[in-house]
Amino acid sequence: MKQLVFSKNFQKKLQIIKLHDAKLFKKIQKQLELFIQNPRHHSLRIHKLEGKLKNTWSLSISMGLRLLYIEDSEYYFFDIGTHDQIYRK
């Protein structure tokens, strides 16, 4: 089983969410637990991105919130944000 690894930027954003929105933080935890059990579960709405984010995958927490990761020998999560925050970079 591949390991989940979180960038420092991702960890920082997660801590901010934990401090300001406990309900959202729990939802993120729930989705990550589901991802560990089944990385292709349909409710995660995982899809591969294109353009500047080529080779990056998006995992949906809600209709508006995404987690971005790269899949290699591990799952490297590096960004979290709304659709507009993530895709405008």
MOPAC internal coordinates of N, CA, C and O (Angstrom, degrees):
PM7 1SCF
backbone

  N    0.0000 0     0.00 0     0.00 0    0    0    0
  C    1.4588 1     0.00 0     0.00 0    1    0    0
  C    1.5319 1   109.81 1     0.00 0    2    1    0
  O    1.2310 1   121.39 1   -44.60 1    3    2    1
  N    1.3029 1   114.94 1   135.40 1    3    2    1
  C    1.4671 1   119.82 1   179.45 1    5    3    2
  C    1.5297 1   110.34 1   -73.61 1    6    5    3
  O    1.2310 1   121.68 1   -31.09 1    7    6    5
  N    1.3136 1   114.39 1   148.91 1    7    6    5
  C    1.4498 1   121.55 1  -179.28 1    9    7    6
  C    1.5280 1   110.65 1   -90.17 1   10    9    7
  O    1.2310 1   120.68 1   -31.59 1   11   10    9
  N    1.3307 1   116.30 1   148.41 1   11   10    9
  C    1.4663 1   121.50 1   173.40 1   13   11   10
  C    1.5228 1   107.90 1   -92.07 1   14   13   11
  O    1.2310 1   120.86 1   -50.90 1   15   14   13
  N    1.3274 1   115.97 1   129.10 1   15   14   13
  C    1.4552 1   122.13 1   179.34 1   17   15   14
  C    1.5291 1   106.91 1  -125.90 1   18   17   15
  O    1.2310 1   120.57 1   -42.32 1   19   18   17
  N    1.3281 1   116.51 1   137.68 1   19   18   17
  C    1.4597 1   121.54 1  -177.81 1   21   19   18
  C    1.5251 1   110.57 1  -117.61 1   22   21   19
  O    1.2310 1   120.77 1   -50.00 1   23   22   21
  N    1.3310 1   116.14 1   130.00 1   23   22   21
  C    1.4717 1   120.37 1   177.03 1   25   23   22
  C    1.5294 1   109.08 1   -67.29 1   26   25   23
  O    1.2310 1   121.04 1   -17.17 1   27   26   25
  N    1.3243 1   115.62 1   162.83 1   27   26   25
  C    1.4758 1   120.09 1   177.56 1   29   27   26
  C    1.5304 1   110.47 1   -61.63 1   30   29   27
  O    1.2310 1   120.17 1   140.09 1   31   30   29
  N    1.3156 1   117.28 1   -39.91 1   31   30   29
  C    1.4563 1   122.15 1   178.10 1   33   31   30
  C    1.5331 1   110.35 1   -60.78 1   34   33   31
  O    1.2310 1   120.50 1   134.86 1   35   34   33
  N    1.3169 1   116.65 1   -45.14 1   35   34   33
  C    1.4569 1   121.91 1   179.18 1   37   35   34
  C    1.5279 1   110.19 1   -62.41 1   38   37   35
  O    1.2310 1   120.33 1   134.40 1   39   38   37
  N    1.3164 1   116.97 1   -45.60 1   39   38   37
  C    1.4622 1   121.46 1   179.90 1   41   39   38
  C    1.5291 1   111.30 1   -61.07 1   42   41   39
  O    1.2310 1   120.78 1   139.71 1   43   42   41
  N    1.3324 1   116.11 1   -40.29 1   43   42   41
  C    1.4713 1   120.95 1   179.00 1   45   43   42
  C    1.5283 1   111.13 1   -62.02 1   46   45   43
  O    1.2310 1   121.16 1   132.45 1   47   46   45
  N    1.3219 1   115.39 1   -47.55 1   47   46   45
  C    1.4624 1   120.40 1  -179.95 1   49   47   46
  C    1.5334 1   110.78 1   -63.65 1   50   49   47
  O    1.2310 1   120.61 1   142.12 1   51   50   49
  N    1.3176 1   116.44 1   -37.88 1   51   50   49
  C    1.4613 1   121.00 1   178.48 1   53   51   50
  C    1.5327 1   110.88 1   -64.81 1   54   53   51
  O    1.2310 1   120.32 1   140.00 1   55   54   53
  N    1.3200 1   116.98 1   -40.00 1   55   54   53
  C    1.4703 1   120.76 1   178.36 1   57   55   54
  C    1.5307 1   111.36 1   -64.71 1   58   57   55
  O    1.2310 1   120.44 1   141.00 1   59   58   57
  N    1.3156 1   116.76 1   -39.00 1   59   58   57
  C    1.4621 1   121.19 1   177.75 1   61   59   58
  C    1.5278 1   110.00 1   -62.99 1   62   61   59
  O    1.2310 1   120.88 1   136.14 1   63   62   61
  N    1.3245 1   115.93 1   -43.86 1   63   62   61
  C    1.4652 1   120.24 1   178.10 1   65   63   62
  C    1.5263 1   109.81 1   -62.62 1   66   65   63
  O    1.2310 1   120.70 1   136.40 1   67   66   65
  N    1.3294 1   116.28 1   -43.60 1   67   66   65
  C    1.4680 1   120.85 1  -179.60 1   69   67   66
  C    1.5269 1   111.15 1   -58.68 1   70   69   67
  O    1.2310 1   120.41 1   139.77 1   71   70   69
  N    1.3184 1   116.83 1   -40.23 1   71   70   69
  C    1.4722 1   121.50 1  -179.36 1   73   71   70
  C    1.5275 1   113.21 1   -72.01 1   74   73   71
  O    1.2310 1   120.42 1   145.95 1   75   74   73
  N    1.3221 1   116.80 1   -34.05 1   75   74   73
  C    1.4608 1   120.70 1  -171.95 1   77   75   74
  C    1.5213 1   116.09 1  -105.57 1   78   77   75
  O    1.2310 1   120.30 1   162.42 1   79   78   77
  N    1.3350 1   117.03 1   -17.58 1   79   78   77
  C    1.4643 1   119.15 1  -176.94 1   81   79   78
  C    1.5326 1   109.62 1  -151.49 1   82   81   79
  O    1.2310 1   120.88 1   -98.18 1   83   82   81
  N    1.3288 1   115.92 1    81.82 1   83   82   81
  C    1.4663 1   122.01 1  -176.35 1   85   83   82
  C    1.5276 1   111.92 1   -59.30 1   86   85   83
  O    1.2310 1   120.53 1   143.57 1   87   86   85
  N    1.3273 1   116.60 1   -36.43 1   87   86   85
  C    1.4674 1   120.54 1  -179.56 1   89   87   86
  C    1.5377 1   110.64 1   -64.31 1   90   89   87
  O    1.2310 1   120.56 1   135.28 1   91   90   89
  N    1.3176 1   116.54 1   -44.72 1   91   90   89
  C    1.4633 1   120.79 1   178.31 1   93   91   90
  C    1.5285 1   110.32 1   -65.06 1   94   93   91
  O    1.2310 1   120.62 1   138.99 1   95   94   93
  N    1.3243 1   116.41 1   -41.01 1   95   94   93
  C    1.4591 1   120.50 1   179.13 1   97   95   94
  C    1.5311 1   110.52 1   -59.14 1   98   97   95
  O    1.2310 1   120.17 1   136.93 1   99   98   97
  N    1.3210 1   117.28 1   -43.07 1   99   98   97
  C    1.4704 1   121.56 1   178.23 1  101   99   98
  C    1.5333 1   111.31 1   -63.81 1  102  101   99
  O    1.2310 1   120.93 1   142.55 1  103  102  101
  N    1.3215 1   115.83 1   -37.45 1  103  102  101
  C    1.4662 1   119.84 1   177.90 1  105  103  102
  C    1.5348 1   110.71 1   -65.10 1  106  105  103
  O    1.2310 1   120.76 1   139.45 1  107  106  105
  N    1.3284 1   116.15 1   -40.55 1  107  106  105
  C    1.4702 1   120.84 1   176.95 1  109  107  106
  C    1.5256 1   109.72 1   -62.17 1  110  109  107
  O    1.2310 1   120.64 1   134.13 1  111  110  109
  N    1.3358 1   116.38 1   -45.87 1  111  110  109
  C    1.4585 1   120.60 1   178.07 1  113  111  110
  C    1.5281 1   111.23 1   -58.07 1  114  113  111
  O    1.2310 1   120.91 1   135.48 1  115  114  113
  N    1.3225 1   115.86 1   -44.52 1  115  114  113
  C    1.4606 1   121.15 1  -179.31 1  117  115  114
  C    1.5357 1   110.70 1   -60.89 1  118  117  115
  O    1.2310 1   120.49 1   134.80 1  119  118  117
  N    1.3248 1   116.67 1   -45.20 1  119  118  117
  C    1.4624 1   120.44 1  -179.50 1  121  119  118
  C    1.5348 1   111.21 1   -66.62 1  122  121  119
  O    1.2310 1   120.36 1   142.47 1  123  122  121
  N    1.3304 1   116.92 1   -37.53 1  123  122  121
  C    1.4659 1   119.24 1   178.07 1  125  123  122
  C    1.5279 1   110.76 1   -67.73 1  126  125  123
  O    1.2310 1   120.15 1   143.06 1  127  126  125
  N    1.3185 1   117.31 1   -36.94 1  127  126  125
  C    1.4681 1   120.41 1   176.00 1  129  127  126
  C    1.5290 1   110.43 1   -63.80 1  130  129  127
  O    1.2310 1   120.73 1   138.42 1  131  130  129
  N    1.3166 1   116.20 1   -41.58 1  131  130  129
  C    1.4596 1   120.52 1   176.62 1  133  131  130
  C    1.5276 1   110.09 1   -63.04 1  134  133  131
  O    1.2310 1   120.59 1   138.84 1  135  134  133
  N    1.3245 1   116.48 1   -41.16 1  135  134  133
  C    1.4665 1   121.88 1   178.31 1  137  135  134
  C    1.5228 1   110.52 1   -60.12 1  138  137  135
  O    1.2310 1   120.10 1   138.73 1  139  138  137
  N    1.3345 1   117.41 1   -41.27 1  139  138  137
  C    1.4684 1   121.12 1   178.71 1  141  139  138
  C    1.5282 1   110.08 1   -62.12 1  142  141  139
  O    1.2310 1   120.65 1   138.34 1  143  142  141
  N    1.3271 1   116.37 1   -41.66 1  143  142  141
  C    1.4664 1   121.10 1  -179.29 1  145  143  142
  C    1.5243 1   111.96 1   -70.29 1  146  145  143
  O    1.2310 1   120.87 1   138.98 1  147  146  145
  N    1.3355 1   115.95 1   -41.02 1  147  146  145
  C    1.4651 1   120.51 1  -176.91 1  149  147  146
  C    1.5270 1   109.25 1  -152.26 1  150  149  147
  O    1.2310 1   120.10 1   -87.47 1  151  150  149
  N    1.3271 1   117.42 1    92.53 1  151  150  149
  C    1.4726 1   121.19 1  -176.17 1  153  151  150
  C    1.5292 1   115.00 1   -60.79 1  154  153  151
  O    1.2310 1   119.80 1   169.62 1  155  154  153
  N    1.3032 1   117.98 1   -10.38 1  155  154  153
  C    1.4679 1   120.33 1   179.52 1  157  155  154
  C    1.5243 1   112.01 1  -116.19 1  158  157  155
  O    1.2310 1   120.27 1  -158.45 1  159  158  157
  N    1.3181 1   117.10 1    21.55 1  159  158  157
  C    1.4677 1   120.17 1  -179.44 1  161  159  158
  C    1.5289 1   109.53 1   -61.30 1  162  161  159
  O    1.2310 1   120.80 1   -45.55 1  163  162  161
  N    1.3290 1   116.07 1   134.45 1  163  162  161
  C    1.4660 1   121.41 1  -174.28 1  165  163  162
  C    1.5312 1   113.64 1   -60.23 1  166  165  163
  O    1.2310 1   119.35 1   148.51 1  167  166  165
  N    1.3253 1   118.85 1   -31.49 1  167  166  165
  C    1.4714 1   119.59 1  -177.56 1  169  167  166
  C    1.5280 1   112.71 1   -72.01 1  170  169  167
  O    1.2310 1   119.96 1   167.31 1  171  170  169
  N    1.3302 1   117.68 1   -12.69 1  171  170  169
  C    1.4677 1   121.03 1   176.89 1  173  171  170
  C    1.5325 1   111.51 1   -79.83 1  174  173  171
  O    1.2310 1   120.59 1   166.26 1  175  174  173
  N    1.3088 1   116.47 1   -13.74 1  175  174  173
  C    1.4709 1   123.42 1   179.87 1  177  175  174
  C    1.5477 1   111.27 1    47.60 1  178  177  175
  O    1.2310 1   121.40 1  -131.32 1  179  178  177
  N    1.3052 1   114.93 1    48.68 1  179  178  177
  C    1.4613 1   120.81 1  -178.41 1  181  179  178
  C    1.5247 1   109.72 1   -75.37 1  182  181  179
  O    1.2310 1   121.81 1   -43.65 1  183  182  181
  N    1.3339 1   114.14 1   136.35 1  183  182  181
  C    1.4589 1   118.72 1   175.55 1  185  183  182
  C    1.5238 1   109.78 1  -151.97 1  186  185  183
  O    1.2310 1   121.53 1   -29.10 1  187  186  185
  N    1.3090 1   114.67 1   150.90 1  187  186  185
  C    1.4614 1   121.56 1   179.47 1  189  187  186
  C    1.5216 1   108.65 1   -82.33 1  190  189  187
  O    1.2310 1   121.29 1   -39.14 1  191  190  189
  N    1.3286 1   115.14 1   140.86 1  191  190  189
  C    1.4603 1   120.63 1  -177.94 1  193  191  190
  C    1.5291 1   110.87 1   -96.21 1  194  193  191
  O    1.2310 1   121.42 1   -11.85 1  195  194  193
  N    1.3121 1   114.88 1   168.15 1  195  194  193
  C    1.4598 1   121.69 1  -178.65 1  197  195  194
  C    1.5218 1   110.24 1  -127.82 1  198  197  195
  O    1.2310 1   120.72 1     1.93 1  199  198  197
  N    1.2924 1   116.22 1  -178.07 1  199  198  197
  C    1.4643 1   121.99 1   176.95 1  201  199  198
  C    1.5164 1   111.87 1    66.95 1  202  201  199
  O    1.2310 1   120.58 1    46.52 1  203  202  201
  N    1.3409 1   116.50 1  -133.48 1  203  202  201
  C    1.4661 1   121.01 1  -178.24 1  205  203  202
  C    1.5258 1   112.21 1   -62.15 1  206  205  203
  O    1.2310 1   120.69 1   156.32 1  207  206  205
  N    1.3121 1   116.28 1   -23.68 1  207  206  205
  C    1.4633 1   120.62 1  -178.64 1  209  207  206
  C    1.5370 1   111.99 1  -102.59 1  210  209  207
  O    1.2310 1   120.77 1  -154.48 1  211  210  209
  N    1.3141 1   116.14 1    25.52 1  211  210  209
  C    1.4607 1   121.57 1   178.19 1  213  211  210
  C    1.5328 1   109.32 1   -53.73 1  214  213  211
  O    1.2310 1   120.53 1   -37.62 1  215  214  213
  N    1.3106 1   116.59 1   142.38 1  215  214  213
  C    1.4688 1   123.81 1  -178.11 1  217  215  214
  C    1.5253 1   113.52 1    70.70 1  218  217  215
  O    1.2310 1   120.45 1  -165.04 1  219  218  217
  N    1.3095 1   116.74 1    14.96 1  219  218  217
  C    1.4604 1   122.60 1   176.95 1  221  219  218
  C    1.5166 1   108.24 1  -111.53 1  222  221  219
  O    1.2310 1   120.97 1   -33.70 1  223  222  221
  N    1.3223 1   115.75 1   146.30 1  223  222  221
  C    1.4562 1   122.55 1   178.65 1  225  223  222
  C    1.5172 1   109.90 1  -112.45 1  226  225  223
  O    1.2310 1   120.91 1   -31.24 1  227  226  225
  N    1.3230 1   115.87 1   148.76 1  227  226  225
  C    1.4585 1   122.30 1   178.43 1  229  227  226
  C    1.5250 1   109.02 1  -116.30 1  230  229  227
  O    1.2310 1   121.02 1   -46.86 1  231  230  229
  N    1.3288 1   115.66 1   133.14 1  231  230  229
  C    1.4606 1   122.95 1   176.36 1  233  231  230
  C    1.5234 1   106.48 1  -117.34 1  234  233  231
  O    1.2310 1   120.07 1   -51.39 1  235  234  233
  N    1.3107 1   117.47 1   128.61 1  235  234  233
  C    1.4642 1   121.21 1  -177.78 1  237  235  234
  C    1.5217 1   111.37 1   -90.88 1  238  237  235
  O    1.2310 1   121.40 1   -49.77 1  239  238  237
  N    1.3162 1   114.93 1   130.23 1  239  238  237
  C    1.4607 1   121.63 1   173.08 1  241  239  238
  C    1.5253 1   108.32 1   -91.03 1  242  241  239
  O    1.2310 1   121.55 1   138.29 1  243  242  241
  N    1.3150 1   114.63 1   -41.71 1  243  242  241
  C    1.4620 1   122.46 1   176.02 1  245  243  242
  C    1.5261 1   105.92 1  -147.27 1  246  245  243
  O    1.2310 1   120.63 1     3.40 1  247  246  245
  N    1.3046 1   116.41 1  -176.60 1  247  246  245
  C    1.4670 1   118.21 1   179.19 1  249  247  246
  C    1.5336 1   111.43 1   -63.10 1  250  249  247
  O    1.2310 1   120.18 1   156.81 1  251  250  249
  N    1.3237 1   117.26 1   -23.19 1  251  250  249
  C    1.4534 1   119.60 1  -177.04 1  253  251  250
  C    1.5155 1   115.84 1  -108.39 1  254  253  251
  O    1.2310 1   119.34 1   165.40 1  255  254  253
  N    1.3295 1   118.86 1   -14.60 1  255  254  253
  C    1.4597 1   120.93 1  -173.50 1  257  255  254
  C    1.5207 1   111.46 1  -114.98 1  258  257  255
  O    1.2310 1   120.92 1   -47.02 1  259  258  257
  N    1.3330 1   115.84 1   132.98 1  259  258  257
  C    1.4632 1   121.96 1  -177.31 1  261  259  258
  C    1.5297 1   110.88 1  -125.82 1  262  261  259
  O    1.2310 1   121.63 1   -29.10 1  263  262  261
  N    1.3365 1   114.48 1   150.90 1  263  262  261
  C    1.4577 1   122.28 1   169.10 1  265  263  262
  C    1.5240 1   105.87 1  -115.34 1  266  265  263
  O    1.2310 1   120.53 1   -45.44 1  267  266  265
  N    1.3181 1   116.60 1   134.56 1  267  266  265
  C    1.4672 1   120.27 1   178.53 1  269  267  266
  C    1.5174 1   109.68 1  -108.24 1  270  269  267
  O    1.2310 1   121.64 1   -40.03 1  271  270  269
  N    1.3348 1   114.46 1   139.97 1  271  270  269
  C    1.4575 1   118.94 1   179.09 1  273  271  270
  C    1.5223 1   110.45 1  -149.05 1  274  273  271
  O    1.2310 1   122.27 1   -17.36 1  275  274  273
  N    1.3235 1   113.25 1   162.64 1  275  274  273
  C    1.4528 1   122.09 1   175.10 1  277  275  274
  C    1.5196 1   106.59 1  -116.92 1  278  277  275
  O    1.2310 1   121.28 1   -45.00 1  279  278  277
  N    1.3223 1   115.15 1   135.00 1  279  278  277
  C    1.4612 1   119.90 1   179.67 1  281  279  278
  C    1.5212 1   109.45 1  -105.31 1  282  281  279
  O    1.2310 1   121.73 1   -56.26 1  283  282  281
  N    1.3217 1   114.30 1   123.74 1  283  282  281
  C    1.4561 1   121.02 1   176.37 1  285  283  282
  C    1.5267 1   105.67 1  -142.38 1  286  285  283
  O    1.2310 1   119.74 1    57.38 1  287  286  285
  N    1.3067 1   118.10 1  -122.62 1  287  286  285
  C    1.4634 1   120.60 1   175.10 1  289  287  286
  C    1.5332 1   109.80 1   -77.38 1  290  289  287
  O    1.2310 1   121.18 1   171.53 1  291  290  289
  N    1.3532 1   115.35 1    -8.47 1  291  290  289
  C    1.4609 1   123.46 1   177.48 1  293  291  290
  C    1.5213 1   107.83 1  -146.02 1  294  293  291
  O    1.2310 1   120.91 1    -8.50 1  295  294  293
  N    1.3039 1   115.87 1   171.50 1  295  294  293
  C    1.4744 1   121.23 1   172.94 1  297  295  294
  C    1.5275 1   106.62 1  -100.63 1  298  297  295
  O    1.2310 1   120.67 1   -70.27 1  299  298  297
  N    1.3219 1   116.33 1   109.73 1  299  298  297
  C    1.4632 1   122.09 1  -176.41 1  301  299  298
  C    1.5302 1   109.32 1  -102.07 1  302  301  299
  O    1.2310 1   120.51 1   -76.00 1  303  302  301
  N    1.3387 1   116.63 1   104.00 1  303  302  301
  C    1.4603 1   122.43 1   178.89 1  305  303  302
  C    1.5223 1   108.49 1   -87.20 1  306  305  303
  O    1.2310 1   120.96 1   -54.30 1  307  306  305
  N    1.3440 1   115.77 1   125.70 1  307  306  305
  C    1.4660 1   118.73 1  -174.24 1  309  307  306
  C    1.5237 1   115.49 1  -127.05 1  310  309  307
  O    1.2310 1   119.27 1   169.94 1  311  310  309
  N    1.3203 1   118.99 1   -10.06 1  311  310  309
  C    1.4651 1   118.80 1   179.50 1  313  311  310
  C    1.5218 1   109.94 1  -153.41 1  314  313  311
  O    1.2310 1   121.85 1   -26.59 1  315  314  313
  N    1.3189 1   114.07 1   153.41 1  315  314  313
  C    1.4548 1   122.56 1   178.28 1  317  315  314
  C    1.5206 1   107.28 1  -144.98 1  318  317  315
  O    1.2310 1   120.50 1   -43.04 1  319  318  317
  N    1.3067 1   116.65 1   136.96 1  319  318  317
  C    1.4636 1   119.48 1   179.03 1  321  319  318
  C    1.5087 1   111.63 1   171.65 1  322  321  319
  O    1.2310 1   121.65 1     1.39 1  323  322  321
  N    1.3021 1   114.44 1  -178.61 1  323  322  321
  C    1.4623 1   119.99 1   177.61 1  325  323  322
  C    1.5234 1   108.93 1   -72.19 1  326  325  323
  O    1.2310 1   121.45 1   -13.84 1  327  326  325
  N    1.2998 1   114.82 1   166.16 1  327  326  325
  C    1.4622 1   120.71 1   178.25 1  329  327  326
  C    1.5256 1   110.32 1   -52.36 1  330  329  327
  O    1.2310 1   120.09 1   130.05 1  331  330  329
  N    1.3217 1   117.43 1   -49.95 1  331  330  329
  C    1.4752 1   121.32 1  -178.15 1  333  331  330
  C    1.5253 1   112.23 1   -65.41 1  334  333  331
  O    1.2310 1   119.81 1   139.00 1  335  334  333
  N    1.3378 1   117.97 1   -41.00 1  335  334  333
  C    1.4670 1   120.61 1  -179.90 1  337  335  334
  C    1.5201 1   111.76 1   -61.85 1  338  337  335
  O    1.2310 1   120.61 1   138.51 1  339  338  337
  N    1.2950 1   116.43 1   -41.49 1  339  338  337
  C    1.4617 1   120.63 1  -175.17 1  341  339  338
  C    1.5241 1   112.60 1   -78.74 1  342  341  339
  O    1.2310 1   120.19 1   134.97 1  343  342  341
  N    1.3097 1   117.23 1   -45.03 1  343  342  341
  C    1.4606 1   119.87 1  -172.56 1  345  343  342
  C    1.5280 1   114.04 1   -83.50 1  346  345  343
  O    1.2310 1   119.46 1   171.80 1  347  346  345
  N    1.2947 1   118.64 1    -8.20 1  347  346  345
  C    1.4734 1   121.13 1   177.44 1  349  347  346
  C    1.5178 1   112.52 1   -87.58 1  350  349  347
  O    1.2310 1   119.91 1   172.83 1  351  350  349
  N    1.3151 1   117.78 1    -7.17 1  351  350  349
  C    1.4768 1   121.13 1  -177.18 1  353  351  350
  C    1.4956 1   111.61 1   -73.83 1  354  353  351
  O    1.2310 1   120.10 1   180.00 1  355  354  353

